[in-house]
Amino acid sequence: MRRSLAAALLLFALSAGAANLRDEKQPDRIQAAFPAKAKLRLVNVWATWCVPCVEEMPTLRAIDDAFGAELAMLGVSMDDMIPGAKRDKVLSFLDKQKIAYPNLYYTGNADDLGDRIKFDGEIPITIVYDRNGKELWRHQGLLQRDPTIAELRKLLRRTE
């Protein structure tokens, strides 16, 4: 009994810190990854090989921590675009950065994703949508914590 309880607690502890990363090949399914009740939906397209993407991870974590269920966040990793890329590297990176919001390991065509969310491939890019999928704001490049949080609060007030 004690061994079973100890094993269960260990399994829970290991899974509690595990990053939420799932594979996705279809860019049309990105919007479906959000909970319906979220007023705002933030998509951040990034990769572990992108220096500004890595640099902005603490800012994204702070943004996630600053908002409740009214803001849903989703990362879209472009790591698979590099030959020899490994999904495990992305998972390990997310764990190390303590990123709790869901991320997709995008394995589809980069041009299809670019067409779907209207970007030319330069990352990082952050796009905010309302719950109906209408784009409200986008930022190309490295996010700054305080101005981004202020912009998101302004957008939330506008969507009420």
C-alpha positions in Angstrom: 0.0 0.0 0.0 2.8 2.4 0.9 4.7 1.6 -2.2 1.6 2.2 -4.4 0.9 5.5 -2.7 4.6 6.6 -3.1 4.5 5.6 -6.7 1.3 7.5 -7.4 2.7 10.6 -5.7 5.9 10.4 -7.7 4.0 10.0 -10.9 1.8 13.0 -10.0 4.8 15.1 -9.1 6.5 14.3 -12.4 3.4 15.0 -14.5 2.5 18.2 -12.7 5.6 20.0 -14.0 5.3 18.5 -17.5 4.8 20.9 -20.4 1.7 20.7 -22.4 2.9 20.0 -26.0 1.0 18.3 -28.7 1.6 17.7 -32.4 -0.3 19.6 -35.0 -0.1 19.5 -38.7 -3.1 21.5 -39.7 -3.0 25.3 -39.3 -6.8 25.4 -39.4 -6.9 23.6 -36.0 -5.0 26.3 -34.1 -8.1 28.3 -33.2 -9.9 25.1 -32.0 -7.2 24.6 -29.4 -8.6 27.4 -27.3 -11.3 27.2 -24.6 -14.5 28.7 -25.7 -14.9 30.9 -22.7 -11.7 32.9 -23.2 -12.3 36.5 -24.2 -8.9 36.8 -25.7 -6.7 34.2 -27.4 -3.0 34.8 -27.7 -1.0 32.9 -30.3 2.8 33.1 -30.1 4.8 31.5 -32.9 8.3 30.7 -31.8 11.2 28.2 -31.9 14.0 27.0 -29.6 16.6 28.1 -32.2 15.2 31.7 -32.4 17.2 33.9 -29.9 14.5 36.5 -29.4 11.9 33.7 -29.0 13.9 32.2 -26.2 14.5 35.6 -24.6 10.8 36.4 -24.5 9.7 33.2 -22.7 9.9 34.8 -19.2 7.7 37.6 -20.5 5.2 35.1 -21.9 5.2 33.2 -18.6 4.5 36.6 -16.8 1.7 37.4 -19.2 0.1 34.0 -18.6 0.5 34.5 -14.8 -1.1 38.0 -15.0 -4.4 36.9 -16.5 -7.0 34.4 -15.6 -9.4 32.4 -17.8 -10.2 35.6 -19.8 -6.9 35.2 -21.7 -6.0 31.9 -23.2 -2.4 31.4 -24.5 -1.1 29.0 -27.1 2.5 28.7 -28.3 3.2 27.3 -31.8 6.7 25.8 -32.0 8.3 26.0 -35.5 11.2 23.8 -34.5 10.2 21.0 -36.9 11.1 23.3 -39.8 14.8 22.6 -39.2 16.0 19.2 -40.4 16.8 16.9 -37.5 14.7 18.8 -35.0 13.5 16.8 -32.1 10.1 17.2 -30.3 11.8 16.2 -27.0 14.1 19.2 -27.2 11.0 21.5 -27.3 9.3 19.6 -24.5 12.5 19.8 -22.3 12.8 23.6 -23.1 9.2 24.3 -22.1 9.7 22.3 -18.8 12.9 24.2 -18.1 11.2 27.6 -18.8 8.2 26.5 -16.6 5.7 27.3 -19.4 2.3 26.1 -18.3 0.1 27.2 -21.2 -0.4 24.7 -24.1 2.0 24.6 -27.0 1.7 22.9 -30.4 4.6 21.3 -32.1 3.8 22.3 -35.6 4.7 19.7 -38.2 2.7 21.0 -41.2 3.8 23.2 -44.1 5.2 26.5 -42.9 3.7 28.4 -45.9 0.2 27.0 -45.0 0.6 28.3 -41.4 1.9 31.7 -42.8 -1.1 32.0 -45.1 -3.5 31.0 -42.3 -2.3 33.5 -39.7 -0.9 36.0 -42.2 2.8 36.1 -41.4 5.9 35.9 -43.6 7.8 33.4 -41.4 9.7 35.9 -39.2 9.5 34.9 -35.6 8.6 35.5 -32.9 5.2 36.8 -33.7 2.4 37.2 -31.3 -1.2 37.6 -32.4 -4.3 38.2 -30.3 -7.8 37.3 -31.4 -11.2 37.7 -29.8 -13.3 34.6 -29.0 -14.8 34.8 -32.6 -11.4 34.6 -34.2 -11.1 38.2 -35.2 -7.6 39.5 -35.0 -7.3 42.4 -32.5 -3.5 43.0 -32.2 -0.2 41.6 -33.5 3.4 42.2 -32.5 6.3 41.1 -34.6 9.5 40.6 -32.6 10.4 40.5 -29.0 7.6 41.3 -26.6 8.1 43.7 -23.7 6.3 42.6 -20.5 4.7 45.8 -19.2 3.5 47.3 -22.5 2.1 43.9 -23.7 0.2 43.4 -20.4 -1.2 47.0 -20.7 -2.2 46.3 -24.3 -3.9 43.1 -23.3 -5.8 44.8 -20.5 -7.0 47.5 -22.9 -8.2 44.8 -25.4 -10.0 43.0 -22.6 -11.8 46.2 -21.7 -12.8 46.7 -25.3 -14.2 43.2 -25.6 -16.5 43.5 -22.5 
